[in-house]
Every structure is written in C-alpha cells, then in structure tokens.
Amino acid sequence: MAFKAFIKTHVYTKQEASKAKDRSSIQCLECYDRNVYIGTKNATVQHLILSSGTNGDMSPEQITTRDGRTKKLGSNNPIVQLRAVPLFNHLLVLWDRSIIALNMFSLDPVPTLKKIQHVSLFEVSESSFTDRGGCVGMVTSSSRRKVIHIHTVGVDRWEVVKEVPLLQDPWALAVDGTIVCLATCDRYLLCDVETGRGEELFPHDHSRQRIIVTSAGRGEFLLNGPESLGMFVMKTGTCQCPPLQWSPDVLAAKVCFPYILTVQPHALLIYSMLDQQCKQTVSVHGAKGLLSTPGGVVVFTERDIFSLRLVPLEEQIQALVGQEKVEEALLLLNGVQSHRPLDSYKDLQKTITCLAGFVHFYQEGFSEAKDLFIKGELDPREILLLYPDIGTCLSEDFHSQLDQENRGRDLQLLWQKDRNTFHHYLTFLGDFLRAVRGTEQDLKCSTEVDCALLRLYAELGDTENLQQLVIFPNECRLEYCVPVLEQYKRFFALGSLYQSHGKQTDALETWVKIADGSHKDSSCSDVYGHIVWTLSQLDDKETVWKFADWTLQRNQEIGVQLFTKRPREDRLETQDVLVLLEKHLLALVLYLEFLIHDLTSEEESHHNRLALAYVTQMLQEEEEADLRPTRGKLQHLLWESKFYDVSTLYGVCMPCQNINHCRITQKLLLQSFSPHFRESQVDSPAQRESHSPW
C-alpha cells in the first residue's frame, strides 16, 4: 500500500452554464472556517457553506456544501484575488484592477471602504504595520507605477501609510510580518516595509518556469528558484532549509508542514521538507491553484474544488513503520516535533523507536536494534516473549503492549530450523539484557531479566558471565533457576547462586559434591580451594564447624586456612580449633605456627604444644630420607622461644620410644635452658649451625 500524507476529498463541482461555459469557470478561491468563496472568470463572487458537521480543515471524507449568496460585480473581467479579513467580516476582492470590500456573509459592498484603484496585486498581513490597534495590514502593488503601498485596514476605513519605490514592477508578492517578498521580471527580492530597505536574493527565468512566491510560515518564504529549485528563504535573507529539486512544470506551491505541495499539469506532487523526497502523487487534472487551510490545502480547477486533508501525523508514522520505512518514520517524528509539538510525542517516540528496533531486529541489524530498544525504553519482557524456552521465565500476569502485527513473528521457527542464525539472536539478547540490567528500564522486570540471563548463559556455555551474574546480588528466582543450572550441569554456578541468596549450607554442599566427584563440572579448576576460602570468610560459624572436618580430611595444609585466613576480628575460639586439630597433626602444626609467628602468642601451652608437635612429626617422618626441616623448626623454636616450659617438654620426652630423637630433644632443651650455654653462643645463623648437634 502506497504511503499517504494527504487524503483527497471532492468538495464541489461548479455547474456549467449552457451559454457561458468559459466565462463562469473558477478563477480564484478563498476559505475561512466553513465558508468558501469562489471568484469566477465573469466577475462573480459565489459563497458556499460547508456542511455543519465540518470544520475549516475540511476533514471529513464526505463533504457537502450548500449555496450561499452570489454577487455579480459588473463587467465580465475576471476576479483575480479574494482575501478574507474575518476580524471585520470583510471579503477583499481584486477585480478590474481595483480592490473592493464586501461583507463576508451578505456579499454587499462595505460603504465606508471606497475602492482602491490601479492595483495589480495585493496581500493581507496579520500585522498592521503601525502601532494602531484593531487594524490589519495590506500591501498593494500599483498597476501604473513601480511602487508598493502599505495600508492599514480597519472596520470602516483603510488608508495608505507608506509608499515603497521599486526599480521594477512586481509580478508576485507574499507577506510575512513586516517583510514583503517580491518577484520582478527577472529576480526575487525582500523588502522591509518598516525601514524601506530592500535586499536582492537571486535571479529567475520566467520564460522557462512559473514565478512562485508564497509564505512558508515562521518567517520564511518559498520561491521557485533557478534550475527548478524550490528555495526556502528566511525573511533575514538567509536559507536554513536545503532546496527542493522539483519539476520545471510546477505551476503553484504551498507549504503544509512538513510537506510541500506542488501543482503540475496533471497531478499534485507532495514532497517532504525533511528529506526533500517525493512522498505522494495525487491525480488532479487541470489544477489552477492551491490555498492553505488549517489542516491541509484546497486545490481547484476550473470546475472542481478538492480538499487535501493532512493525515494525522501519528497515523503517518505508524504507516511508515508498518511498511518498514523506519528511518523515515523517525525522521518525520523528530522533524515535526520542533514545529508542531505533539502532546503524545514522548510516548509516540518511544513506541515508534521500539517498532523501528523490531524491524532492524528481524533483519539481523542487532547493533541498531539494541540502540533503538534502549532509546525507546522497551520493556525487556517484550523481547523475552519472542524466545522459545527463555520466555518461560515471564510471569503469567505479563501482557504484551505491542501489537503482534507490528512486533513481527517470534523465533520459534528459526529456533527449530536454523540454530546457527538463532545463536546470533541469543548473543543479541545477552548484549541487550546486560545493557539494560540495573537501569530504570529494568526496574519493573529485574527478576525476569536475571532469570533470562542465567538461562541464556547456561545454554551458551558462557561460564564467565554466568559466574559474574550469580556471585553478585541478583533477582534470580531459585525455583526457576535451580532446575536450569541442574539441567545444564552448571553446579559450581548453582552453589554460587545459593550463596548469593544467603543459602550458605546449600552452596557448600553443592560444591562438596563437585569436589567429591558426585557432580561433574569443570568450570572451576579448584573447587576445594574455593570451599576453603569461602569457609574462611563465612560469618556463620556453625556452618564453618559443619564443614571443617571434611576440609581437613581432604587436605590439612590447605584446609587449615579456614582458620588462619579468617579476618582478625572474626577468629574462631582457639581452644575449639586446637581440639578439632588434635587428629590432624600437620594442620595442628601449621595452626600453632600461625598462633606463635603471626599472632605472636605468648601462651606457654601454645609453645609447648608446638614443640611436642614437632617431636611427633619427627617420629612420623622417621622413615623419610630428610628430617632436617622439622628438626630445624624444633631447634629454632627451642632456641628463640621464651615461653615454653622446659621441664614439661623434658618430662614428655623421657618415655619416648625413639632413643635417638629423645636424646636430641633433651640435649636441645638443656642447651636452651643453660644461661652459660646461651651466652657462649654467637648470634649469626652460620655460627649457630656450626654448634648444632646435627
């Protein structure tokens, strides 16, 4: 279906006179509210009244008219121009090189307004050109002299207030405020009626193209420039809009923002001011002129009058999107807002932007689609609804706000037949959800977004993003996400999900099953180390004690870190730890070393216990080739420590089964206890080693 910016409606057909066909044809037209005034070729003014259900914009598609009064002015010279001045109920008529004023409704002459003679052109301005209130302005061009006259028009009089001389006769003119735009025989120029200053614009060739001068509104004029260019000129003489390339056959033109309507011999061509492209062609044969109305234009031929009603801009934009002309839709939406603010602009902009995003989405223009979805503040659930399986995370009370016809098809068929392409759609979904997560766009559906991301990462095998999602606070629903992670065997992530939701025991039990081999998951290379680290940071001491023994049984050297790596302000009771470590000698040694060397414990029992633990270690290491590391530690402790009880240690060593070890330990104890021996020793480690009994 072709795009329509305007809808054409037939308004009126003038009946042909049997003997004066050519003389009764329409020559000019004027409209105000429901009143239409026809000026004919045989000097007749005809008043038509539109049906009562219509407005001045002639909006209904079916318009009826009834005849009002008719006024024959005299000789059969054609009526050249009609202009309504509703402020005073005047209808100004240019006929027989004179301007006369008629009453808009009775068409009787206004007796106090005498005709203005020798006029070739005229135009009415909303400004009065003077400080006098209750007046409007009028500009007339003399048919005898190269001048224009500036008039003030009141209810019962008009008068000339200024005369502006020209170098050439005006051929066309338009007025905007106090600025008159003129066309002479070879050029266009601007004239300021307040100051009298003129400014030449550019030349034209009237032998090849029709002279067109019309007000474009907002201090701007539209002119038929050289090389068949429709030129927009501000009343300051500058151009702010790019020129429009139109046909050399243009006969007339009017602006109905954001469009330019041009009359050609067999049709009306409608161009956009936003991109200078032709948007619509309306068939009208023999059109003679155009007239602006509040909601469009009126075009007339010698016998017929047509209304071209501007389609509501919202409907135009929706139509463009429906035809997948999304760039045009956005250009139109943003272009009209600055000139004709729409009450629903923000909502409409969001809707259209999102619909444009869907067009790019189905064309696999994922970068553009993501940007448009974010700009349009699309509810992420509208996207999730399209994806098989992932859409199952939506709550039952969600109902799409987008028309299925505009949103397009879902991805079910693609999911079934083209998994490679569908993979690209999954990647896009991840990018989009990550972009909106944590933003205002996510507020209404953070749970669905997090659940969808979790399932997406699990399905794609995106371990890094999955882990990032579950280790930090999230809105995942456990009843939905736990089965998903189990289905895809993401057990390490499952433990992290439990942990982020405060279920520490469930998390640790899940990880323990991975470490023990009950669950297979290679996403974490050191699950056991992660368990130890987690326990070392856990505030819940009951849970720590629950898993401590399993941790130590698996690896004493690493497992003891759940006690030694805890924050200083959150240590476990030392005695409770020592009791647990009684059956884990290596862990006991490491813990006692931590107490003495790191925490600088001066507890005698700790020093005694560490020395005894070293002795026990040496007994267990008797079969090993090199016992010197443990002996060295024992020697160092006995040498440096001041807090162990020598007699206690000596007594403990007496019943030792290993005589060699007992003698060595006893000798060390005696040496460390003898002040004379200590004083005789040097301080360097090398010298101490030379005195070592080993």
Helices and strands as residue ranges (DSSP letters): E 6-13, E 26-32, E 35-40, E 44-50, E 65-72, E 79-85, E 90-95, E 98-103, E 116-117, E 119-125, E 136-142, E 147-153, E 158-165, E 172-176, E 179-183, E 187-192, E 198-203, E 213-215, E 220-225, E 229-234, E 244-245, E 252-256, E 259-264, E 267-272, E 278-283, E 289-293, E 296-300, E 304-310, H 313-322, H 326-337, H 345-362, H 366-375, H 380-384, G 390-393, H 404-407, H 412-417, H 419-436, G 440-445, H 446-460, H 463-471, H 478-487, H 491-500, H 504-516, H 527-537, H 541-554, H 556-559, H 561-564, G 568-570, H 574-581, H 585-593, I 594-598, H 604-620, H 628-640, H 646-653, H 659-673, H 675-679, H 685-690
